[in-house]
Amino acid sequence: MENCLFCKIVKGDIPSTKVYEDELVLAFRDIAPMAPTHILVIPKNHIGSVAEVNAENASVVAHIFTVIPKIAEAEGLVHGYRVVSNCGSDGGQTVHHLHFHILGGKKLSTEMA
């Protein structure tokens, strides 16, 4: 997707502070962190949101969920962390490229809205 912010980050057209990368995914620090640790984990191939996960691309989502604990451990999130994915505009999604937020580094509120 040529106008997708995260696709541009994957291509290297927009800089990011990478914390993890492999052939399928990229993880980088959020530029407007909502917790002491706030990392975004994205598939390198464009998937618009959770609503677009299907049988053909579900394996990359499964891979992301094997990567997230490794990133959390490397970041020292030993007491826990939150993983969030917003879906669609009403769900708070502002970049329409599937991404998962890793939030931690402090005791997080149990409030979700």
C-alpha positions in Angstrom: 0.0 0.0 0.0 1.8 3.1 -1.2 0.2 5.6 1.3 0.4 3.3 4.3 2.6 4.8 7.1 3.7 1.4 8.4 4.4 0.1 4.9 6.7 3.1 4.4 8.4 2.2 7.8 8.9 -1.4 6.6 10.5 -0.1 3.4 12.8 2.2 5.3 11.3 5.4 3.7 10.3 6.6 7.2 12.7 6.0 10.1 11.8 4.1 13.2 13.5 2.9 16.4 13.6 -0.8 15.7 13.6 -3.3 18.5 13.1 -6.5 16.5 13.0 -7.6 12.9 12.9 -10.8 11.0 11.7 -11.8 7.5 8.0 -11.5 8.5 7.6 -8.8 11.2 9.0 -5.5 12.4 8.8 -4.1 15.9 9.6 -0.5 16.8 9.0 2.0 19.5 5.8 4.1 19.3 6.5 7.8 18.7 3.8 8.8 21.2 4.2 6.2 24.0 1.3 5.6 26.4 3.4 3.6 28.8 7.1 3.5 29.7 7.5 0.7 27.2 5.3 1.1 24.1 6.3 -1.0 21.1 4.4 -1.7 17.9 4.7 -5.1 16.2 3.6 -5.3 12.6 3.6 -7.8 9.7 5.9 -6.6 6.9 3.2 -7.5 4.4 0.2 -5.2 4.5 -2.9 -6.5 6.3 -5.4 -3.8 7.1 -6.6 -4.9 10.5 -7.7 -7.9 12.5 -10.8 -7.9 10.3 -8.6 -8.9 7.3 -6.9 -11.9 9.0 -7.8 -15.0 7.0 -6.5 -18.5 6.3 -3.9 -17.2 3.9 -2.3 -14.7 6.3 -3.1 -16.1 9.8 0.4 -17.7 10.1 2.1 -14.3 10.3 -0.2 -13.4 13.2 0.7 -16.6 14.9 4.3 -15.7 14.4 3.8 -12.3 15.8 2.4 -13.9 19.0 5.6 -16.0 19.3 7.7 -12.8 18.9 5.8 -10.7 21.4 7.0 -12.6 24.5 10.6 -12.5 23.3 10.4 -8.7 22.9 8.7 -8.3 26.3 11.5 -10.4 27.9 14.2 -8.3 26.1 12.5 -5.1 27.4 12.5 -6.4 31.0 8.7 -6.6 31.3 9.0 -9.3 33.9 5.9 -8.3 35.9 3.5 -8.3 32.9 2.4 -6.3 29.9 -0.6 -5.6 27.7 -1.1 -6.5 24.1 -3.7 -4.5 22.2 -4.9 -4.3 18.6 -7.4 -1.7 17.6 -9.7 -2.6 14.7 -11.4 0.0 12.5 -12.0 3.7 13.1 -14.6 3.1 15.8 -12.1 0.8 17.6 -9.5 3.5 17.7 -7.4 2.3 14.8 -5.5 5.3 13.3 -3.1 3.5 11.0 -4.9 0.9 8.9 -2.1 -1.7 8.9 -2.5 -4.5 11.4 -0.4 -3.8 14.4 -0.1 -5.0 18.0 0.8 -2.6 20.8 3.0 -4.0 23.6 2.5 -1.8 26.7 4.3 -2.2 29.9 6.9 -0.9 32.3 4.4 0.1 35.0 1.3 -1.2 36.6 -1.4 -0.7 34.0 -5.0 0.2 34.8 -7.6 -2.5 34.4 -9.8 0.1 32.6 -10.1 -0.7 28.9 -12.2 2.2 27.6 
